[in-house]
Amino acid sequence: MATPMEAWVEEAARLTKPDQVVFCDGSEAENQNILQTMLNQGDSYQLNQKTYPNCYLHRSNPSDVARTEHLTFISTPQKDDVGPTNNWMDPEGAKFKVGKLLDGAMRGRIMYVVPYIMGPAGSPISKVGVEVTDSPYVVASMRIMSRMGKVATDQLGNSSDFVPGLHSIGDLDPLRRYIVHFPQERLIWSVGSGYGGNALLGKKCFALRIASYMARQQGWMAEHMLILGLESPGGRVTYMAAAFPSACGKTNLAMMVSSLQDMGYKVWTIGDDISWMKIGPDGYLRAINPEAGFFGVAPGTSMKTNPNVMAALHHNTIFTNTGMTPEFEPWWEGIGTEPPPGLITWRGEKWDPSKGVAAQPNSRYTVPAKQSPSIDPRWEAPEGVPISAFIFGGRRARLAPLVYESFNWQHGVFVGATMASETTAAATGDVGITRRDPMAMLPFCGYNMADYFQHWLEMGKKIPHPPKIFHVNWFRKGADGKFLWPGYGENVRVLKWILERVEGRGSAQETPIGYVPTRNGLTLEGLKIAPEALDELFRVDADNWATDLADSKEFFAKFGDRLPAEIRKEHEAVGKRFQQSVPA
């Protein structure tokens, strides 16, 4: 008698018609076999085994280098359940249209069956997924990014409680590319792309889009959040989860080398991208990192910006679309060294400065999390870690101060709901446009975002010890267009203030948008920062905020009557507080 997993795999094989079906066990021998298959296909290269043992470079098709949000769909019977910020397809139409593309898509190929666990094995917060794919790159990457193979098959047993995902690279034609989620069936179909965010189905597809839908139904939270621990001088670690849109320094913050180590403040990493959280028996929100690896943006990553990840990358890593030196080492813009003579670009051509960058701007590394020197000893604790603070942030050159604290949970949900950032290369589209991205979940929420805000508001009532909610902005600029705050390791000074606020200490002053640190509230010893730069960092400008409130009002109007009344109420309250703060 076939298990539910085997029955589903048979169904997927009937549709895609592979020449062979291989069930993955996650072993090292199998991994080496998969890597050899990648090399044989001619789109992957073994890197220098002395300096980068067991590391590989993969080149994807130039038309397939980022998440394609306009081709990503949520498929539910009612269009309104998907909301105005998602693309909708009706389930029957999607099955027909995408089914035609998947029909026979694996002819002449191997179908790999990849059972995997999102989260530590045996954790009550973890979930099992099963991805079938015709891409060896996906198999090798999923082995790094999840607990893959026998461990997942054993945990699943004869249960039908898994999220099935069907992926085929198809013919890589962007006109025949679709990533479709069927939340009611907890099913994912992806065709026409081999790029990580579209093809590693455990990542954004399951861990955010499907999981956010499940979390709302089941009373937990699936968030696009890093998880870090801040150790204070007595050795106590306080955990925080933070949401930032892509390329706002999320991985750098999660793996930060603290500039206050001499004072006893150290940052520990639990995760750099996704957080699953359930209310624990102690009344705290308990969080796990469902992933086992980091899938980070390479350009801009260096010993200055992220020494921990740089240390991690030197073994067992798959690089995607970076440049390659004549010594077969990966290279990208911002790595901290000059481009060497004989550099090969991500397209496999000799690099020439007139032809643009050597590494694709969204080039990536996929590396096991346990290799980071900053990995927290409790990063795989099955019960999760207790979250004391939520931090929201984005790139705002003129608007938001360096840090502020919300007045309460409801106001904090409003702060998250009004998040916005200046766009980057991680999603295909224009760069430098201000884009609304509530809780950094806009591309990843598996249902109507108005209902998502409601879920946040409801969770606040259920958590006996809810996290305090903050907003940060490392990217504030002065009149000269230069960043006012040094960022990177110095961001620990802001985390220290957040910790003090969580503990009921930390001096703050009230503004219309929330509490900001007083001038002596932040620890600034050893930092060269002019008093006027500090003033600008914390300035809350009424005119700028009036413009932003008008913009967020327009954004909220998209949701019509479905938008929770509490969000409207908070929006009006900010405006009123600004009016009252202006002297007559």
N, C-alpha and C positions, 0 to 999 in steps of 0.2 A: 504494500500500500504506500503510495507516494505521500511524502509530507506536504503541507501547504506550500512550502518554499519550492519543492521539486515540481509540484503541479503548476505553480506560476511560471517557473523556468521553462517547462514544456510548452506552455501557452505562448511565451515570448519567442521561443525557438520556432514554433509553427508559423508565427507572423514574419520573423526576420530571416528564417531559412539559412542559418549558418552551416558551414561544412562540418563543424565540430563544436561540441560543447565541453568546456573545461571548468570544473568546480575548483575554485582557488582555496588553498589551505593556509596561505599566509606564511609559509616556511621560507627560510633564507635560500634554500636550493631553488624553490619555485621563483623567488624574486630574481635571482641571477639569470634564470631562464627567460623571464619576462624582459629583463634589461637587454639580454642578448637579442631577443626578438626586435626590440626597439632599434638596436644598432643595425640589424639586418634590413630594417625597413628604410634606412638611409636618411631619416630625419632626426637622428639622435647621435651623439658623439660621446665617447668616453673621455673624461677630463684627465688631467695629469694625476696619475695614481700615487705619486710621491707627495704632492702638496694637497691634492683633493681626492683621497682614497674613496672609492665607491661613489664617486660623484659623476653626474652625467649632464650634458646639455641637450635639450630638446628644442627643435625649431618648429613652430606651428605655421600653418598657411598664413600668408600676409593678410588675408581677408578674415582671419579668425584669431584676433589677439586680445579681445576684451569681452566683458559681459555685453550681451545685446539686449538691452531692456525693451526695445520696441518689438522684439520677437519672443518675449517672455510673457506667457499667458497664465491666468488663473481661470480654471474652467468649472463653473458652478451653474446649476439650472437657472438661478435668478441673477441677472446682470448686476443688480443693485448690491448683492452680497459681496461683490468684488470691489465696488466703489470707483470713484473717479480717478484714483491714482494708479490703478492697475489696468492692464489690458485683459479684456474678457473674451472668452470663446465658449459657446455652449457645448456641453460635454459630448453630445451626439455628433455635432459638426466637427469638433476637434478630433474625435476618434476616427471619423471618416477621412478628414483631410490629412492629418498627421499619420494615421494608419496606412494611408496609401504610400507615403514616403518611407515608412518602416517596412512595408511589405517587401520581403526579399532583400532588405538593405544589407544583410550580413552574408549574402552569397559569396562563396570563395574565401570567407573569413572565419576566424575562430570566435565563438561567443564565450567570453569569460564570465563566470558567475562569481560575483564578489560579495559574500556575506560580510557585514561589518557592524560594529557597535559604535554608536555615537555616545561617548562618555566612558568612564572607567568600567571595566567588566565587573558585573555584580552590583553596580550602583543602582539604588531604587529610582534614580533620576535618568538613568541611561535608557536608550532605545535601540532596537536592531533595525537595520535596513539591508536590502539585498539589491545590488545593482548588477544588471547584465550589460556588458559593453563589448564592442569589437576593437577597443583601443588598448594596446598594452601600456601606453603612457598613463591611461586612467588607472589601470590595475596597479602599476608601480606607485603612482601618486596616492591612491586610496590606501595603500599599505602604510604610507607615511602619515596620512591625515586621519586615519581611524584605527580602531582595533579590528583587524581584518582577518578573515579565514576561519580556522577551526574554532578559535575562541568564540566567534560570533555564532557559528553553527551549533556549538555546544550550548550556548546561552539560549538560543532560539528553540532548540529541540523540535518537537512536533507542533509548536504553537503557530498560529496564523497571525500573531501580533508583530508584524514587521511592515516596513514601508518599502514597497517594490519600486524600483526605478529601471526604466529601459532606456539605454543610450546606444546610439549608433552614430559614428562620424558621417555616415551617409556619403555624399559626394562633395561635402564641404562647400556647396554652392550657397551663398548667403540668401538667395531667393528661395531655397528649400531648407531653411534653418528654423526650427521651432523648439522652444523649451516650454512645455505645458505641464501644469500642476492640476491634479484633480483632488482637491482637499477632502471631499466627502469619501472618496475611495482611498485616500492617502497614497495616491499613485503619482509617479513622475514619468513623463516621456520627454526625451531630448534627442533631436536629430539634426545633423548638419554642422555640428561644431565639436572641436576637440579641446577648446579652451577650458581651463580649470573651472571657472565659475558657472559655465554651461554644461560641463561634462563630469566633474566630480560631484555626483548627485547628492552625496552625503552633506556637502558643504552648504551653500546658500539654499539649494532646492529643498532638501529635507530639514536641515538644522534650523532654518529660518522660515521659509514659506509654508511648508507643511506643518512644522513644529509650532509655529505661532498660532495656526488654526487649531491644532490639537490642544495647545496650552490654554486657549480661551475656553474651549469646551471642558477641560479637565481642571481648571483653576490653578494653573502655574504660569510661568513666563519664559518665553524663548526670545532672547534679545540679541541685537547686533552689538555686543559689548565685550570689551576686554575685561579681564579680572586681574587685579594686582593686590598684593599685600604690602602695607607699609609697616616696617618694623621700627618701633621707637626704642629709645635708649635702654629701657628695662628688658628688651627682648620680646615684648608683646607685639603681635602682628594684627593689624586692623585691615580688613578686606574692603575693597571698593570696586565697583563695576562702572565702566565708562563707555559712552557711545559717541563716536565721531564718524562723520562721513568719510569715504575713502580718501586717502592721502592727506589726512590731517594729523599724522604722527601717532596713529593709534598703536602700532607695533612698537615704535620707539618709546612711548610712554609705558607700555606694558613691561618692557624689558630695560627700563631706564637704569643707568648707573648714577646713583644719587650723588649730588655735589655736597651733601651734608653727612657723608659717611663718618667724618671725624666727630660729628656730634651724636653719632649712633643711629642715624636714620638710613635704612636700607630698603630697597624695593625688591619684592619677590614677584615672580611671574606665575600666574595660574593659566591664563589664556590671553590671546591677542586679538580675538575676533568675535567669538560667539559665547553667550552665557545662557545656560538653562537653569532656572531657579524655581524651587518649591519651598513652601513654608515648612520649616523644620519643627521638631517637637519642642525646641527651645524658644519658638516664637520669632526666630530670625528667618529671613529669606536665605536659603541655603543654595549656593551656586556651584555648578560644575562647568568645566570647559568640555563641551562634547567632542572636541577635536583632539587628535594625538600629535598634530604637527602644526607648523606655521606655513601659510601660503602667502608670502609677503611680497611687496613691490620692491624690486632690486634698486632701480635708480634712486640716488640720494642716500642709500644705505652705506655707511662708512664707519670707521673706528670712532669718528667724532659723534655721529648721530646715533649709532647703535652698536657699541662694542660687543654686547652680549650675543647678538645675532651673528655678527661677523665671526665670533669665535665658534659658534655652532655650525656655520656653513661649510666648514672644511672637510666634513665627511658625511657620507650617506645622504647627499642632497641632490635633488633634481632641479637644475636651472632651466628656465624656459625663456627663449628669445633674448638672452643677454648676448653681448659680444663675446669673442674668444680670442685670447692672445696666441702668438706663435708657440708659447709654452703649453698650450691647451689648458689655460686657466680662464675662468669667467671674468668679464670686465663690463662695467657699466658706467654711465655718467654719474659723477658724484661719489665714486668709490674711494676717491682720495689720492689716486695716482694719475699721472698724465697718460693719454692713450699711447700705447707702445707702437713702434713701427711694426708693420705686418699684422695689425689688428684686423680681425674678420668681423663683419657686422652680423646682426641677428638674421639677416637675409642670406648669409653665407658669402657675401662679397667682400673684397678688400676695402677696408675703410678709407674714406677720403672725406675730410672735413666739409667739403662743398656739398656732399650728398646727405648731410644731416647726421643724426645720431647713430652710434654704433649699437646701442642696446635699445630695443623697442621701449617707449616710455612706460608701458605697462608690463615690462618683463618681470619675471617672478623667480622666487626660490621656494622649494617645498622641502622642509627640513623637520626631522623629528623634534618635538618640543623638549624632550628630556635632555637634548644636547645643549640647551642653553645654560650657561653658568648661573643664570638668575632663576632657574626653575624652582618653584616652591616645594619644600619637602612634602607638603600636603596637596600637591596638585592633582593627585589621583585619589584623594580621600573620597570613599564612596558616598558619604553623607553630604559632601559638598562643604564649602566654607561659608561662614556667616557674613553677609554683606551689610556694612554700616553706612555706606554712602553710594549714591548714584551721581555720576558726573556726565553732563552733556557738554558738547563743544562743537566748534566749527571754525572755519576761516572767515573772520570778519575784520576787515582792515580798519574800519572806522567806528563800528557800533558797540560791541559788547566789551565790558571791562575785562581785565585779566581773570578775575574770578568773582562770582557772587553766589550767595546762598538763597534758595527760595524760602518764602515765609512759612510754607507748610506743604504737605503732600499734594493737595489739589493744585496749589500754585506751581509746585514743581512739575506736575504733569503738563501744565500749560507751558512752562519753560521748555520742556522737552518737545512739546507739540509745535512750538514756534521756531525750533532750530532751523538754521539755514547756513549754507556754506558756499564759498566760491568754488566752482567746479574744477575738476582735474581730469587726468587721462584714464582713470580706472574704468570709467564708463564711456562708451563711445559717444562723442558729441563735442560741443564747443567747450573751450577752456575759459575760466574766468567769469562765468555768468553766476549771479547769486541764485541759488536753487534751494527751495524749501525742502527740508529733509527731516521730518519729525522723528525724534529718537534714532536718527540714522537708519530708519527702517523703511523709508519710502519705496526702494526697489525690492524690498524683501518681505513685506507684510502680506500674508496669504489670504487676506480678506479685507472687508471695507475698513479703511483707516479710522473712520468715525467710531466704529464698534471697537477698534483697537484702543482708542483713547478711553472709551467707556470701560474696557477691561482693566486698563491701568487704574482708573478711578476706583473701580470695584476692589481691585487687589489691595489698594491702600487701606480700605476698611477692614480687610481680613488679616493683614499682617500685624501681629501684636507689637513687634518692634520694627516699624518700617524704616528703611534707610533714609537719611537726610538727602536732599537733592540740591546739587550745585551745577553751575555752568562755568566753563572756562573758555578762554580765547587766547591762545599763545601768539596769535597772528595780528595783533593790533599794530597799526603803523603810525608813525609820526607824520608831520607835514612834509618831511623830506622823502617820504615813501619808504623809509627803512623801518624794520621791525623794532619795536620798543623793548621787547623782552627777549633775553638770550635763548630761552627755551631749553630743550634737551634735558641734561642732568639737573639744570636749575629749576625745572618744573617741580622738583621734590619740595621746594619751598612753599608752593601752592598746596601740594598734598598735605604738608605739615599743618598748614592753617585749617584745611578741611578736617584733618584728624582732631585738631584742637576744638573745632566747632562741634564735631561729633561727641567729644568728651565734655561738652558744656563749658569749654574755655574759649580762648581765641577772641581777641577784641574785634568788633565789627561796628559799622555804622549803617543806619537804615537809609535806603534810597528808594525811589519809586519802583525799581525792578527787583529789589531784594537787598540782602545784607552784603556789603563789600568790606574788605579788611580796612581797619583804620591804618594810618600811616605807620604806626609801630606794630601793627598786627602781623605783618609778614616778617619772617626772619631774613634780613638782607645783609648780614655780616659777610664780608669777603666778596660782595658783588659790587661792581662798578656800575652804578646806574644813577643818572642825574635826577635831582628832585623834580624837575619839570617833566622828565620822561615818566616818572612815577605818577605824577598828577594826571598826565594824559592817559596812562594805563588804566586808571580807576575812574576817569571822567564819564559821567552818564549824561549825554547831551540830549536835551528834550526834543530838539528839532529832528535829530537823527532817529530817535525812537518813535517820533510821530510818523515819520515816513515808513519805518519798519512795521509799526502797528497797522498802518493802512494796507501794507503789502500782505501781512499775515491775515488780516480781515478778509481780503480778497481770496486768499488761499482757503480759509475756512468756509467761505461761501460756497465752494464747490460741493461741500458735503450736505448742504441744505438742512432739513429738519433732523437729519440723522446725527448731526454734530451734538455731543452732549452739552446741555445747558450750562454745566459747570465751566466749560471751556469759554463759552461766550461771556459768562459772568467774570471770569478772570481777565479776559481781554478788556472789558469795560473798566474793571477795577484799576488796571495799570494806567489807562488814560486819565482816570479821575485822580490818581495819585500824582501824576505829572502836573495836572492843573492846580492841585492844592499846593504843590511844592514851589510853584512860581510866585515870587513875592508880588503883592498887589502894586 
